[in-house]
Structure formats: structure tokens, C-alpha cells
Amino acid sequence: MRVRNVTENWDWCFGHSQSDYTRDINAVSLDIQMRVKEWLNDCFFNLEQGIAWDVRLGSHNQKELLDQDIINTASDVEGVLNIFNFKSMVDGRRYTCQFDVYTIYSSETVTINFTQG
């Protein structure tokens, strides 16, 4: 697997040929984080992709649904075998989660830390 790398500000990297891409386990980790950050109806070429962050964080009792949205999104990433040790917390409109991922690229796991809001 190969995906375009991003800067510290989550802008895509351009202009440096192959060094603008990341591969294998790092690509899986980056792809998970990018897909989880994606808002529903925000990407013009794939409107059905993404999470309804405004609904999930704007309404009460949506944490379990948001957790499932993130697990489903991460599970759909190419190279992901299993997600485990999922922990999350909602504080007002701030959501944080952490989970471990087994990939096809290594016997080691990669830990994903995510914050939205």
C-alpha cells in the first residue's frame, strides 16, 4: 500500500517525487487517520464517505454510534486485519479515541490516537 504523505498541518506533500509518499504500515496508519477526519458529504468525488461529525458531536447519546462509525471506517482501510483495545471519551464536543491495529504489513501493532473538536 502506498499513500501520499502529509505535512504537520495535514496538507498533502508535493514536489519531491517518491519521498512524498509513505508505504506499508505507515500508509495504513495515515490512511486511517485521514479517513476518520473526513466529514460526511465533504468530499466532492465521494459524498457518501466520511463521518457525520456535526450530528454525532452535536447531539446527546451519540458516542456509541460515533465509536462504531470510527471502527467501521478504520476496518475498511486496505491492509487492516483487526482493531482492538478501542477506548474513547467525549467531553462536550471534543471526542478522543485510541485503538490498536493489526495490519498485513507487520506482526507488530500500530496505535492510532485521534482527537476531533
Secondary structure, DSSP 8 states (H G I E B T S, - for coil): -EEE-B-TTS-B--SSGGGGEEEHHHHHHHHHHHHHH-BTT-STT-TT-SB-HHHHHHSTT-HHHHHHHHHHHHHTSTTEEEEEEEEEEEETTEEEEEEEEEETTEEEEEEEEEEE-
